Amino acid sequence: MTTFHFHLRAGDELSLDHEGADFADYAAALREVKLAAREVLAAAIQGGRAPPTEFVIADPSGKELGTFSLSSLLPTPVAGIRG
């Protein structure tokens, strides 16, 4: 098991996940980030707040391993359809 940290980026600010969580590999950590991102986005929408921009996945030394953009969870507009 490897410890992964899921930091939250909102603009220029980075909220650090000091605790982290153990996962078998990066793919497992990424699956968890996608679930967490849905929860964070839903809470922001329900609370009328701007959501964070992305999750930053880091190893215990602080090295950034990847990111997951919360905007990737939102639907894309379909051309020609107006609301």
mmCIF file of the N, C-alpha and C atoms, coordinates in Angstrom:
data_MODEL
# 
_entry.id   MODEL 
# 
loop_
_atom_site.group_PDB 
_atom_site.id 
_atom_site.type_symbol 
_atom_site.label_atom_id 
_atom_site.label_alt_id 
_atom_site.label_comp_id 
_atom_site.label_asym_id 
_atom_site.label_entity_id 
_atom_site.label_seq_id 
_atom_site.pdbx_PDB_ins_code 
_atom_site.Cartn_x 
_atom_site.Cartn_y 
_atom_site.Cartn_z 
_atom_site.occupancy 
_atom_site.B_iso_or_equiv 
_atom_site.pdbx_formal_charge 
_atom_site.auth_seq_id 
_atom_site.auth_comp_id 
_atom_site.auth_asym_id 
_atom_site.auth_atom_id 
_atom_site.pdbx_PDB_model_num 
ATOM 1   N N  . MET A 1 1  ? 0.848   -1.189 0.000   1.00 0.00 ? 1  MET A N  1 
ATOM 2   C CA . MET A 1 1  ? 0.000   0.000  0.000   1.00 0.00 ? 1  MET A CA 1 
ATOM 3   C C  . MET A 1 1  ? 0.888   1.245  0.000   1.00 0.00 ? 1  MET A C  1 
ATOM 4   N N  . THR A 1 2  ? 0.398   2.243  -0.691  1.00 0.00 ? 2  THR A N  1 
ATOM 5   C CA . THR A 1 2  ? 1.108   3.518  -0.780  1.00 0.00 ? 2  THR A CA 1 
ATOM 6   C C  . THR A 1 2  ? 0.176   4.616  -0.288  1.00 0.00 ? 2  THR A C  1 
ATOM 7   N N  . THR A 1 3  ? 0.739   5.586  0.416   1.00 0.00 ? 3  THR A N  1 
ATOM 8   C CA . THR A 1 3  ? -0.038  6.723  0.884   1.00 0.00 ? 3  THR A CA 1 
ATOM 9   C C  . THR A 1 3  ? -0.080  7.789  -0.206  1.00 0.00 ? 3  THR A C  1 
ATOM 10  N N  . PHE A 1 4  ? -1.299  8.250  -0.490  1.00 0.00 ? 4  PHE A N  1 
ATOM 11  C CA . PHE A 1 4  ? -1.510  9.327  -1.452  1.00 0.00 ? 4  PHE A CA 1 
ATOM 12  C C  . PHE A 1 4  ? -2.217  10.464 -0.729  1.00 0.00 ? 4  PHE A C  1 
ATOM 13  N N  . HIS A 1 5  ? -1.850  11.692 -1.087  1.00 0.00 ? 5  HIS A N  1 
ATOM 14  C CA . HIS A 1 5  ? -2.464  12.884 -0.509  1.00 0.00 ? 5  HIS A CA 1 
ATOM 15  C C  . HIS A 1 5  ? -3.278  13.568 -1.590  1.00 0.00 ? 5  HIS A C  1 
ATOM 16  N N  . PHE A 1 6  ? -4.496  13.982 -1.226  1.00 0.00 ? 6  PHE A N  1 
ATOM 17  C CA . PHE A 1 6  ? -5.406  14.633 -2.161  1.00 0.00 ? 6  PHE A CA 1 
ATOM 18  C C  . PHE A 1 6  ? -5.551  16.104 -1.760  1.00 0.00 ? 6  PHE A C  1 
ATOM 19  N N  . HIS A 1 7  ? -4.697  16.945 -2.308  1.00 0.00 ? 7  HIS A N  1 
ATOM 20  C CA . HIS A 1 7  ? -4.764  18.381 -2.031  1.00 0.00 ? 7  HIS A CA 1 
ATOM 21  C C  . HIS A 1 7  ? -5.843  18.996 -2.927  1.00 0.00 ? 7  HIS A C  1 
ATOM 22  N N  . LEU A 1 8  ? -6.421  20.103 -2.470  1.00 0.00 ? 8  LEU A N  1 
ATOM 23  C CA . LEU A 1 8  ? -7.427  20.811 -3.256  1.00 0.00 ? 8  LEU A CA 1 
ATOM 24  C C  . LEU A 1 8  ? -6.875  22.160 -3.698  1.00 0.00 ? 8  LEU A C  1 
ATOM 25  N N  . ARG A 1 9  ? -6.967  22.424 -4.989  1.00 0.00 ? 9  ARG A N  1 
ATOM 26  C CA . ARG A 1 9  ? -6.518  23.705 -5.531  1.00 0.00 ? 9  ARG A CA 1 
ATOM 27  C C  . ARG A 1 9  ? -7.742  24.533 -5.901  1.00 0.00 ? 9  ARG A C  1 
ATOM 28  N N  . ALA A 1 10 ? -7.725  25.788 -5.448  1.00 0.00 ? 10 ALA A N  1 
ATOM 29  C CA . ALA A 1 10 ? -8.750  26.768 -5.806  1.00 0.00 ? 10 ALA A CA 1 
ATOM 30  C C  . ALA A 1 10 ? -8.014  28.036 -6.210  1.00 0.00 ? 10 ALA A C  1 
ATOM 31  N N  . GLY A 1 11 ? -7.908  28.255 -7.504  1.00 0.00 ? 11 GLY A N  1 
ATOM 32  C CA . GLY A 1 11 ? -7.134  29.402 -7.983  1.00 0.00 ? 11 GLY A CA 1 
ATOM 33  C C  . GLY A 1 11 ? -5.674  29.216 -7.632  1.00 0.00 ? 11 GLY A C  1 
ATOM 34  N N  . ASP A 1 12 ? -5.112  30.193 -6.910  1.00 0.00 ? 12 ASP A N  1 
ATOM 35  C CA . ASP A 1 12 ? -3.707  30.132 -6.512  1.00 0.00 ? 12 ASP A CA 1 
ATOM 36  C C  . ASP A 1 12 ? -3.498  29.463 -5.158  1.00 0.00 ? 12 ASP A C  1 
ATOM 37  N N  . GLU A 1 13 ? -4.593  29.094 -4.494  1.00 0.00 ? 13 GLU A N  1 
ATOM 38  C CA . GLU A 1 13 ? -4.492  28.496 -3.163  1.00 0.00 ? 13 GLU A CA 1 
ATOM 39  C C  . GLU A 1 13 ? -4.512  26.975 -3.238  1.00 0.00 ? 13 GLU A C  1 
ATOM 40  N N  . LEU A 1 14 ? -3.697  26.360 -2.406  1.00 0.00 ? 14 LEU A N  1 
ATOM 41  C CA . LEU A 1 14 ? -3.642  24.904 -2.322  1.00 0.00 ? 14 LEU A CA 1 
ATOM 42  C C  . LEU A 1 14 ? -3.889  24.495 -0.879  1.00 0.00 ? 14 LEU A C  1 
ATOM 43  N N  . SER A 1 15 ? -4.997  23.769 -0.651  1.00 0.00 ? 15 SER A N  1 
ATOM 44  C CA . SER A 1 15 ? -5.316  23.253 0.687   1.00 0.00 ? 15 SER A CA 1 
ATOM 45  C C  . SER A 1 15 ? -4.720  21.860 0.789   1.00 0.00 ? 15 SER A C  1 
ATOM 46  N N  . LEU A 1 16 ? -3.804  21.698 1.721   1.00 0.00 ? 16 LEU A N  1 
ATOM 47  C CA . LEU A 1 16 ? -3.066  20.446 1.836   1.00 0.00 ? 16 LEU A CA 1 
ATOM 48  C C  . LEU A 1 16 ? -3.820  19.385 2.618   1.00 0.00 ? 16 LEU A C  1 
ATOM 49  N N  . ASP A 1 17 ? -3.735  18.177 2.132   1.00 0.00 ? 17 ASP A N  1 
ATOM 50  C CA . ASP A 1 17 ? -4.239  16.990 2.820   1.00 0.00 ? 17 ASP A CA 1 
ATOM 51  C C  . ASP A 1 17 ? -3.050  16.419 3.584   1.00 0.00 ? 17 ASP A C  1 
ATOM 52  N N  . HIS A 1 18 ? -2.967  16.720 4.873   1.00 0.00 ? 18 HIS A N  1 
ATOM 53  C CA . HIS A 1 18 ? -1.818  16.289 5.672   1.00 0.00 ? 18 HIS A CA 1 
ATOM 54  C C  . HIS A 1 18 ? -1.897  14.815 6.063   1.00 0.00 ? 18 HIS A C  1 
ATOM 55  N N  . GLU A 1 19 ? -3.096  14.272 6.097   1.00 0.00 ? 19 GLU A N  1 
ATOM 56  C CA . GLU A 1 19 ? -3.290  12.892 6.550   1.00 0.00 ? 19 GLU A CA 1 
ATOM 57  C C  . GLU A 1 19 ? -3.002  11.867 5.453   1.00 0.00 ? 19 GLU A C  1 
ATOM 58  N N  . GLY A 1 20 ? -3.594  12.051 4.296   1.00 0.00 ? 20 GLY A N  1 
ATOM 59  C CA . GLY A 1 20 ? -3.427  11.086 3.210   1.00 0.00 ? 20 GLY A CA 1 
ATOM 60  C C  . GLY A 1 20 ? -4.245  9.826  3.450   1.00 0.00 ? 20 GLY A C  1 
ATOM 61  N N  . ALA A 1 21 ? -4.202  8.946  2.459   1.00 0.00 ? 21 ALA A N  1 
ATOM 62  C CA . ALA A 1 21 ? -4.915  7.672  2.556   1.00 0.00 ? 21 ALA A CA 1 
ATOM 63  C C  . ALA A 1 21 ? -4.127  6.628  1.776   1.00 0.00 ? 21 ALA A C  1 
ATOM 64  N N  . ASP A 1 22 ? -4.231  5.389  2.204   1.00 0.00 ? 22 ASP A N  1 
ATOM 65  C CA . ASP A 1 22 ? -3.480  4.298  1.571   1.00 0.00 ? 22 ASP A CA 1 
ATOM 66  C C  . ASP A 1 22 ? -4.296  3.629  0.464   1.00 0.00 ? 22 ASP A C  1 
ATOM 67  N N  . PHE A 1 23 ? -3.630  3.424  -0.670  1.00 0.00 ? 23 PHE A N  1 
ATOM 68  C CA . PHE A 1 23 ? -4.229  2.743  -1.811  1.00 0.00 ? 23 PHE A CA 1 
ATOM 69  C C  . PHE A 1 23 ? -3.207  1.806  -2.416  1.00 0.00 ? 23 PHE A C  1 
ATOM 70  N N  . ALA A 1 24 ? -3.695  0.814  -3.126  1.00 0.00 ? 24 ALA A N  1 
ATOM 71  C CA . ALA A 1 24 ? -2.816  -0.183 -3.736  1.00 0.00 ? 24 ALA A CA 1 
ATOM 72  C C  . ALA A 1 24 ? -1.901  0.432  -4.778  1.00 0.00 ? 24 ALA A C  1 
ATOM 73  N N  . ASP A 1 25 ? -2.438  1.410  -5.539  1.00 0.00 ? 25 ASP A N  1 
ATOM 74  C CA . ASP A 1 25 ? -1.645  2.033  -6.598  1.00 0.00 ? 25 ASP A CA 1 
ATOM 75  C C  . ASP A 1 25 ? -2.282  3.354  -7.003  1.00 0.00 ? 25 ASP A C  1 
ATOM 76  N N  . TYR A 1 26 ? -1.647  4.032  -7.970  1.00 0.00 ? 26 TYR A N  1 
ATOM 77  C CA . TYR A 1 26 ? -2.141  5.331  -8.418  1.00 0.00 ? 26 TYR A CA 1 
ATOM 78  C C  . TYR A 1 26 ? -3.547  5.217  -9.009  1.00 0.00 ? 26 TYR A C  1 
ATOM 79  N N  . ALA A 1 27 ? -3.813  4.162  -9.770  1.00 0.00 ? 27 ALA A N  1 
ATOM 80  C CA . ALA A 1 27 ? -5.127  3.980  -10.385 1.00 0.00 ? 27 ALA A CA 1 
ATOM 81  C C  . ALA A 1 27 ? -6.226  3.913  -9.314  1.00 0.00 ? 27 ALA A C  1 
ATOM 82  N N  . ALA A 1 28 ? -5.968  3.246  -8.225  1.00 0.00 ? 28 ALA A N  1 
ATOM 83  C CA . ALA A 1 28 ? -6.940  3.158  -7.131  1.00 0.00 ? 28 ALA A CA 1 
ATOM 84  C C  . ALA A 1 28 ? -7.127  4.528  -6.474  1.00 0.00 ? 28 ALA A C  1 
ATOM 85  N N  . ALA A 1 29 ? -6.047  5.266  -6.309  1.00 0.00 ? 29 ALA A N  1 
ATOM 86  C CA . ALA A 1 29 ? -6.136  6.607  -5.738  1.00 0.00 ? 29 ALA A CA 1 
ATOM 87  C C  . ALA A 1 29 ? -6.940  7.521  -6.661  1.00 0.00 ? 29 ALA A C  1 
ATOM 88  N N  . LEU A 1 30 ? -6.733  7.411  -7.957  1.00 0.00 ? 30 LEU A N  1 
ATOM 89  C CA . LEU A 1 30 ? -7.457  8.231  -8.920  1.00 0.00 ? 30 LEU A CA 1 
ATOM 90  C C  . LEU A 1 30 ? -8.955  7.917  -8.898  1.00 0.00 ? 30 LEU A C  1 
ATOM 91  N N  . ARG A 1 31 ? -9.312  6.661  -8.755  1.00 0.00 ? 31 ARG A N  1 
ATOM 92  C CA . ARG A 1 31 ? -10.732 6.302  -8.648  1.00 0.00 ? 31 ARG A CA 1 
ATOM 93  C C  . ARG A 1 31 ? -11.362 6.977  -7.423  1.00 0.00 ? 31 ARG A C  1 
ATOM 94  N N  . GLU A 1 32 ? -10.637 6.975  -6.316  1.00 0.00 ? 32 GLU A N  1 
ATOM 95  C CA . GLU A 1 32 ? -11.139 7.607  -5.100  1.00 0.00 ? 32 GLU A CA 1 
ATOM 96  C C  . GLU A 1 32 ? -11.256 9.123  -5.272  1.00 0.00 ? 32 GLU A C  1 
ATOM 97  N N  . VAL A 1 33 ? -10.293 9.734  -5.949  1.00 0.00 ? 33 VAL A N  1 
ATOM 98  C CA . VAL A 1 33 ? -10.340 11.180 -6.193  1.00 0.00 ? 33 VAL A CA 1 
ATOM 99  C C  . VAL A 1 33 ? -11.580 11.533 -7.011  1.00 0.00 ? 33 VAL A C  1 
ATOM 100 N N  . LYS A 1 34 ? -11.910 10.720 -7.997  1.00 0.00 ? 34 LYS A N  1 
ATOM 101 C CA . LYS A 1 34 ? -13.098 10.992 -8.823  1.00 0.00 ? 34 LYS A CA 1 
ATOM 102 C C  . LYS A 1 34 ? -14.367 10.963 -7.972  1.00 0.00 ? 34 LYS A C  1 
ATOM 103 N N  . LEU A 1 35 ? -14.461 10.024 -7.046  1.00 0.00 ? 35 LEU A N  1 
ATOM 104 C CA . LEU A 1 35 ? -15.619 9.967  -6.149  1.00 0.00 ? 35 LEU A CA 1 
ATOM 105 C C  . LEU A 1 35 ? -15.652 11.182 -5.213  1.00 0.00 ? 35 LEU A C  1 
ATOM 106 N N  . ALA A 1 36 ? -14.497 11.518 -4.658  1.00 0.00 ? 36 ALA A N  1 
ATOM 107 C CA . ALA A 1 36 ? -14.410 12.668 -3.752  1.00 0.00 ? 36 ALA A CA 1 
ATOM 108 C C  . ALA A 1 36 ? -14.734 13.965 -4.482  1.00 0.00 ? 36 ALA A C  1 
ATOM 109 N N  . ALA A 1 37 ? -14.300 14.064 -5.736  1.00 0.00 ? 37 ALA A N  1 
ATOM 110 C CA . ALA A 1 37 ? -14.552 15.274 -6.519  1.00 0.00 ? 37 ALA A CA 1 
ATOM 111 C C  . ALA A 1 37 ? -16.051 15.479 -6.728  1.00 0.00 ? 37 ALA A C  1 
ATOM 112 N N  . ARG A 1 38 ? -16.779 14.411 -6.952  1.00 0.00 ? 38 ARG A N  1 
ATOM 113 C CA . ARG A 1 38 ? -18.242 14.519 -7.108  1.00 0.00 ? 38 ARG A CA 1 
ATOM 114 C C  . ARG A 1 38 ? -18.874 15.073 -5.830  1.00 0.00 ? 38 ARG A C  1 
ATOM 115 N N  . GLU A 1 39 ? -18.420 14.580 -4.694  1.00 0.00 ? 39 GLU A N  1 
ATOM 116 C CA . GLU A 1 39 ? -18.957 15.045 -3.417  1.00 0.00 ? 39 GLU A CA 1 
ATOM 117 C C  . GLU A 1 39 ? -18.623 16.511 -3.167  1.00 0.00 ? 39 GLU A C  1 
ATOM 118 N N  . VAL A 1 40 ? -17.393 16.892 -3.448  1.00 0.00 ? 40 VAL A N  1 
ATOM 119 C CA . VAL A 1 40 ? -16.963 18.284 -3.244  1.00 0.00 ? 40 VAL A CA 1 
ATOM 120 C C  . VAL A 1 40 ? -17.736 19.216 -4.169  1.00 0.00 ? 40 VAL A C  1 
ATOM 121 N N  . LEU A 1 41 ? -17.896 18.827 -5.427  1.00 0.00 ? 41 LEU A N  1 
ATOM 122 C CA . LEU A 1 41 ? -18.620 19.646 -6.389  1.00 0.00 ? 41 LEU A CA 1 
ATOM 123 C C  . LEU A 1 41 ? -20.091 19.787 -5.983  1.00 0.00 ? 41 LEU A C  1 
ATOM 124 N N  . ALA A 1 42 ? -20.711 18.697 -5.583  1.00 0.00 ? 42 ALA A N  1 
ATOM 125 C CA . ALA A 1 42 ? -22.117 18.744 -5.155  1.00 0.00 ? 42 ALA A CA 1 
ATOM 126 C C  . ALA A 1 42 ? -22.294 19.643 -3.939  1.00 0.00 ? 42 ALA A C  1 
ATOM 127 N N  . ALA A 1 43 ? -21.396 19.542 -2.975  1.00 0.00 ? 43 ALA A N  1 
ATOM 128 C CA . ALA A 1 43 ? -21.486 20.373 -1.770  1.00 0.00 ? 43 ALA A CA 1 
ATOM 129 C C  . ALA A 1 43 ? -21.321 21.854 -2.115  1.00 0.00 ? 43 ALA A C  1 
ATOM 130 N N  . ALA A 1 44 ? -20.421 22.165 -3.031  1.00 0.00 ? 44 ALA A N  1 
ATOM 131 C CA . ALA A 1 44 ? -20.215 23.559 -3.433  1.00 0.00 ? 44 ALA A CA 1 
ATOM 132 C C  . ALA A 1 44 ? -21.464 24.100 -4.127  1.00 0.00 ? 44 ALA A C  1 
ATOM 133 N N  . ILE A 1 45 ? -22.059 23.314 -5.009  1.00 0.00 ? 45 ILE A N  1 
ATOM 134 C CA . ILE A 1 45 ? -23.257 23.752 -5.732  1.00 0.00 ? 45 ILE A CA 1 
ATOM 135 C C  . ILE A 1 45 ? -24.413 23.942 -4.744  1.00 0.00 ? 45 ILE A C  1 
ATOM 136 N N  . GLN A 1 46 ? -24.604 22.982 -3.847  1.00 0.00 ? 46 GLN A N  1 
ATOM 137 C CA . GLN A 1 46 ? -25.689 23.077 -2.866  1.00 0.00 ? 46 GLN A CA 1 
ATOM 138 C C  . GLN A 1 46 ? -25.500 24.266 -1.930  1.00 0.00 ? 46 GLN A C  1 
ATOM 139 N N  . GLY A 1 47 ? -24.247 24.575 -1.618  1.00 0.00 ? 47 GLY A N  1 
ATOM 140 C CA . GLY A 1 47 ? -23.958 25.683 -0.716  1.00 0.00 ? 47 GLY A CA 1 
ATOM 141 C C  . GLY A 1 47 ? -23.825 27.025 -1.404  1.00 0.00 ? 47 GLY A C  1 
ATOM 142 N N  . GLY A 1 48 ? -23.963 27.047 -2.737  1.00 0.00 ? 48 GLY A N  1 
ATOM 143 C CA . GLY A 1 48 ? -23.850 28.296 -3.469  1.00 0.00 ? 48 GLY A CA 1 
ATOM 144 C C  . GLY A 1 48 ? -22.439 28.864 -3.483  1.00 0.00 ? 48 GLY A C  1 
ATOM 145 N N  . ARG A 1 49 ? -21.454 27.987 -3.370  1.00 0.00 ? 49 ARG A N  1 
ATOM 146 C CA . ARG A 1 49 ? -20.053 28.418 -3.338  1.00 0.00 ? 49 ARG A CA 1 
ATOM 147 C C  . ARG A 1 49 ? -19.355 27.986 -4.630  1.00 0.00 ? 49 ARG A C  1 
ATOM 148 N N  . ALA A 1 50 ? -18.300 28.693 -4.950  1.00 0.00 ? 50 ALA A N  1 
ATOM 149 C CA . ALA A 1 50 ? -17.478 28.276 -6.081  1.00 0.00 ? 50 ALA A CA 1 
ATOM 150 C C  . ALA A 1 50 ? -16.694 27.035 -5.663  1.00 0.00 ? 50 ALA A C  1 
ATOM 151 N N  . PRO A 1 51 ? -16.668 26.012 -6.505  1.00 0.00 ? 51 PRO A N  1 
ATOM 152 C CA . PRO A 1 51 ? -15.932 24.796 -6.142  1.00 0.00 ? 51 PRO A CA 1 
ATOM 153 C C  . PRO A 1 51 ? -14.432 24.992 -6.361  1.00 0.00 ? 51 PRO A C  1 
ATOM 154 N N  . PRO A 1 52 ? -13.624 24.144 -5.724  1.00 0.00 ? 52 PRO A N  1 
ATOM 155 C CA . PRO A 1 52 ? -12.194 24.154 -6.025  1.00 0.00 ? 52 PRO A CA 1 
ATOM 156 C C  . PRO A 1 52 ? -11.991 23.826 -7.509  1.00 0.00 ? 52 PRO A C  1 
ATOM 157 N N  . THR A 1 53 ? -10.836 24.158 -8.022  1.00 0.00 ? 53 THR A N  1 
ATOM 158 C CA . THR A 1 53 ? -10.519 23.923 -9.423  1.00 0.00 ? 53 THR A CA 1 
ATOM 159 C C  . THR A 1 53 ? -10.188 22.466 -9.680  1.00 0.00 ? 53 THR A C  1 
ATOM 160 N N  . GLU A 1 54 ? -9.339  21.887 -8.807  1.00 0.00 ? 54 GLU A N  1 
ATOM 161 C CA . GLU A 1 54 ? -8.883  20.524 -9.050  1.00 0.00 ? 54 GLU A CA 1 
ATOM 162 C C  . GLU A 1 54 ? -8.344  19.881 -7.786  1.00 0.00 ? 54 GLU A C  1 
ATOM 163 N N  . PHE A 1 55 ? -8.259  18.567 -7.838  1.00 0.00 ? 55 PHE A N  1 
ATOM 164 C CA . PHE A 1 55 ? -7.524  17.792 -6.846  1.00 0.00 ? 55 PHE A CA 1 
ATOM 165 C C  . PHE A 1 55 ? -6.112  17.600 -7.364  1.00 0.00 ? 55 PHE A C  1 
ATOM 166 N N  . VAL A 1 56 ? -5.159  17.705 -6.477  1.00 0.00 ? 56 VAL A N  1 
ATOM 167 C CA . VAL A 1 56 ? -3.766  17.405 -6.798  1.00 0.00 ? 56 VAL A CA 1 
ATOM 168 C C  . VAL A 1 56 ? -3.415  16.137 -6.024  1.00 0.00 ? 56 VAL A C  1 
ATOM 169 N N  . ILE A 1 57 ? -2.997  15.115 -6.730  1.00 0.00 ? 57 ILE A N  1 
ATOM 170 C CA . ILE A 1 57 ? -2.618  13.847 -6.102  1.00 0.00 ? 57 ILE A CA 1 
ATOM 171 C C  . ILE A 1 57 ? -1.110  13.878 -5.894  1.00 0.00 ? 57 ILE A C  1 
ATOM 172 N N  . ALA A 1 58 ? -0.688  13.667 -4.651  1.00 0.00 ? 58 ALA A N  1 
ATOM 173 C CA . ALA A 1 58 ? 0.736   13.746 -4.321  1.00 0.00 ? 58 ALA A CA 1 
ATOM 174 C C  . ALA A 1 58 ? 1.163   12.529 -3.513  1.00 0.00 ? 58 ALA A C  1 
ATOM 175 N N  . ASP A 1 59 ? 2.456   12.238 -3.581  1.00 0.00 ? 59 ASP A N  1 
ATOM 176 C CA . ASP A 1 59 ? 3.016   11.156 -2.767  1.00 0.00 ? 59 ASP A CA 1 
ATOM 177 C C  . ASP A 1 59 ? 3.410   11.723 -1.401  1.00 0.00 ? 59 ASP A C  1 
ATOM 178 N N  . PRO A 1 60 ? 3.852   10.875 -0.461  1.00 0.00 ? 60 PRO A N  1 
ATOM 179 C CA . PRO A 1 60 ? 4.185   11.355 0.883   1.00 0.00 ? 60 PRO A CA 1 
ATOM 180 C C  . PRO A 1 60 ? 5.292   12.420 0.920   1.00 0.00 ? 60 PRO A C  1 
ATOM 181 N N  . SER A 1 61 ? 6.147   12.460 -0.094  1.00 0.00 ? 61 SER A N  1 
ATOM 182 C CA . SER A 1 61 ? 7.211   13.471 -0.100  1.00 0.00 ? 61 SER A CA 1 
ATOM 183 C C  . SER A 1 61 ? 6.712   14.817 -0.618  1.00 0.00 ? 61 SER A C  1 
ATOM 184 N N  . GLY A 1 62 ? 5.456   14.852 -1.107  1.00 0.00 ? 62 GLY A N  1 
ATOM 185 C CA . GLY A 1 62 ? 4.898   16.085 -1.637  1.00 0.00 ? 62 GLY A CA 1 
ATOM 186 C C  . GLY A 1 62 ? 4.986   16.200 -3.145  1.00 0.00 ? 62 GLY A C  1 
ATOM 187 N N  . LYS A 1 63 ? 5.592   15.201 -3.792  1.00 0.00 ? 63 LYS A N  1 
ATOM 188 C CA . LYS A 1 63 ? 5.721   15.227 -5.244  1.00 0.00 ? 63 LYS A CA 1 
ATOM 189 C C  . LYS A 1 63 ? 4.346   15.074 -5.889  1.00 0.00 ? 63 LYS A C  1 
ATOM 190 N N  . GLU A 1 64 ? 4.022   16.009 -6.800  1.00 0.00 ? 64 GLU A N  1 
ATOM 191 C CA . GLU A 1 64 ? 2.750   15.947 -7.515  1.00 0.00 ? 64 GLU A CA 1 
ATOM 192 C C  . GLU A 1 64 ? 2.797   14.815 -8.535  1.00 0.00 ? 64 GLU A C  1 
ATOM 193 N N  . LEU A 1 65 ? 1.842   13.899 -8.414  1.00 0.00 ? 65 LEU A N  1 
ATOM 194 C CA . LEU A 1 65 ? 1.781   12.749 -9.319  1.00 0.00 ? 65 LEU A CA 1 
ATOM 195 C C  . LEU A 1 65 ? 0.767   12.951 -10.434 1.00 0.00 ? 65 LEU A C  1 
ATOM 196 N N  . GLY A 1 66 ? -0.223  13.812 -10.189 1.00 0.00 ? 66 GLY A N  1 
ATOM 197 C CA . GLY A 1 66 ? -1.241  14.070 -11.190 1.00 0.00 ? 66 GLY A CA 1 
ATOM 198 C C  . GLY A 1 66 ? -2.308  14.982 -10.628 1.00 0.00 ? 66 GLY A C  1 
ATOM 199 N N  . THR A 1 67 ? -3.227  15.381 -11.499 1.00 0.00 ? 67 THR A N  1 
ATOM 200 C CA . THR A 1 67 ? -4.329  16.234 -11.089 1.00 0.00 ? 67 THR A CA 1 
ATOM 201 C C  . THR A 1 67 ? -5.635  15.689 -11.657 1.00 0.00 ? 67 THR A C  1 
ATOM 202 N N  . PHE A 1 68 ? -6.736  16.112 -11.047 1.00 0.00 ? 68 PHE A N  1 
ATOM 203 C CA . PHE A 1 68 ? -8.057  15.777 -11.559 1.00 0.00 ? 68 PHE A CA 1 
ATOM 204 C C  . PHE A 1 68 ? -8.907  17.033 -11.475 1.00 0.00 ? 68 PHE A C  1 
ATOM 205 N N  . SER A 1 69 ? -9.306  17.548 -12.625 1.00 0.00 ? 69 SER A N  1 
ATOM 206 C CA . SER A 1 69 ? -10.089 18.769 -12.716 1.00 0.00 ? 69 SER A CA 1 
ATOM 207 C C  . SER A 1 69 ? -11.558 18.504 -12.397 1.00 0.00 ? 69 SER A C  1 
ATOM 208 N N  . LEU A 1 70 ? -12.118 19.283 -11.487 1.00 0.00 ? 70 LEU A N  1 
ATOM 209 C CA . LEU A 1 70 ? -13.529 19.118 -11.157 1.00 0.00 ? 70 LEU A CA 1 
ATOM 210 C C  . LEU A 1 70 ? -14.416 19.476 -12.341 1.00 0.00 ? 70 LEU A C  1 
ATOM 211 N N  . SER A 1 71 ? -13.950 20.337 -13.225 1.00 0.00 ? 71 SER A N  1 
ATOM 212 C CA . SER A 1 71 ? -14.764 20.706 -14.387 1.00 0.00 ? 71 SER A CA 1 
ATOM 213 C C  . SER A 1 71 ? -14.982 19.517 -15.325 1.00 0.00 ? 71 SER A C  1 
ATOM 214 N N  . SER A 1 72 ? -14.149 18.489 -15.220 1.00 0.00 ? 72 SER A N  1 
ATOM 215 C CA . SER A 1 72 ? -14.336 17.315 -16.077 1.00 0.00 ? 72 SER A CA 1 
ATOM 216 C C  . SER A 1 72 ? -15.601 16.534 -15.713 1.00 0.00 ? 72 SER A C  1 
ATOM 217 N N  . LEU A 1 73 ? -16.190 16.839 -14.556 1.00 0.00 ? 73 LEU A N  1 
ATOM 218 C CA . LEU A 1 73 ? -17.420 16.174 -14.136 1.00 0.00 ? 73 LEU A CA 1 
ATOM 219 C C  . LEU A 1 73 ? -18.669 16.850 -14.683 1.00 0.00 ? 73 LEU A C  1 
ATOM 220 N N  . LEU A 1 74 ? -18.517 18.066 -15.191 1.00 0.00 ? 74 LEU A N  1 
ATOM 221 C CA . LEU A 1 74 ? -19.666 18.829 -15.673 1.00 0.00 ? 74 LEU A CA 1 
ATOM 222 C C  . LEU A 1 74 ? -19.975 18.479 -17.128 1.00 0.00 ? 74 LEU A C  1 
ATOM 223 N N  . PRO A 1 75 ? -21.249 18.488 -17.476 1.00 0.00 ? 75 PRO A N  1 
ATOM 224 C CA . PRO A 1 75 ? -21.600 18.184 -18.871 1.00 0.00 ? 75 PRO A CA 1 
ATOM 225 C C  . PRO A 1 75 ? -21.141 19.293 -19.801 1.00 0.00 ? 75 PRO A C  1 
ATOM 226 N N  . THR A 1 76 ? -20.852 18.938 -21.028 1.00 0.00 ? 76 THR A N  1 
ATOM 227 C CA . THR A 1 76 ? -20.487 19.944 -22.029 1.00 0.00 ? 76 THR A CA 1 
ATOM 228 C C  . THR A 1 76 ? -21.751 20.317 -22.792 1.00 0.00 ? 76 THR A C  1 
ATOM 229 N N  . PRO A 1 77 ? -21.893 21.582 -23.118 1.00 0.00 ? 77 PRO A N  1 
ATOM 230 C CA . PRO A 1 77 ? -23.074 22.013 -23.862 1.00 0.00 ? 77 PRO A CA 1 
ATOM 231 C C  . PRO A 1 77 ? -23.125 21.342 -25.245 1.00 0.00 ? 77 PRO A C  1 
ATOM 232 N N  . VAL A 1 78 ? -24.320 21.064 -25.695 1.00 0.00 ? 78 VAL A N  1 
ATOM 233 C CA . VAL A 1 78 ? -24.504 20.479 -27.013 1.00 0.00 ? 78 VAL A CA 1 
ATOM 234 C C  . VAL A 1 78 ? -24.745 21.621 -27.996 1.00 0.00 ? 78 VAL A C  1 
ATOM 235 N N  . ALA A 1 79 ? -23.989 21.640 -29.078 1.00 0.00 ? 79 ALA A N  1 
ATOM 236 C CA . ALA A 1 79 ? -24.106 22.713 -30.078 1.00 0.00 ? 79 ALA A CA 1 
ATOM 237 C C  . ALA A 1 79 ? -25.528 22.773 -30.625 1.00 0.00 ? 79 ALA A C  1 
ATOM 238 N N  . GLY A 1 80 ? -26.053 23.985 -30.738 1.00 0.00 ? 80 GLY A N  1 
ATOM 239 C CA . GLY A 1 80 ? -27.374 24.171 -31.335 1.00 0.00 ? 80 GLY A CA 1 
ATOM 240 C C  . GLY A 1 80 ? -28.533 24.103 -30.364 1.00 0.00 ? 80 GLY A C  1 
ATOM 241 N N  . ILE A 1 81 ? -28.283 23.708 -29.122 1.00 0.00 ? 81 ILE A N  1 
ATOM 242 C CA . ILE A 1 81 ? -29.361 23.624 -28.125 1.00 0.00 ? 81 ILE A CA 1 
ATOM 243 C C  . ILE A 1 81 ? -29.200 24.778 -27.143 1.00 0.00 ? 81 ILE A C  1 
ATOM 244 N N  . ARG A 1 82 ? -30.267 25.515 -26.966 1.00 0.00 ? 82 ARG A N  1 
ATOM 245 C CA . ARG A 1 82 ? -30.243 26.637 -26.030 1.00 0.00 ? 82 ARG A CA 1 
ATOM 246 C C  . ARG A 1 82 ? -31.191 26.360 -24.883 1.00 0.00 ? 82 ARG A C  1 
ATOM 247 N N  . GLY A 1 83 ? -30.753 26.791 -23.692 1.00 0.00 ? 83 GLY A N  1 
ATOM 248 C CA . GLY A 1 83 ? -31.574 26.546 -22.505 1.00 0.00 ? 83 GLY A CA 1 
ATOM 249 C C  . GLY A 1 83 ? -32.555 27.614 -22.229 1.00 0.00 ? 83 GLY A C  1 
# 
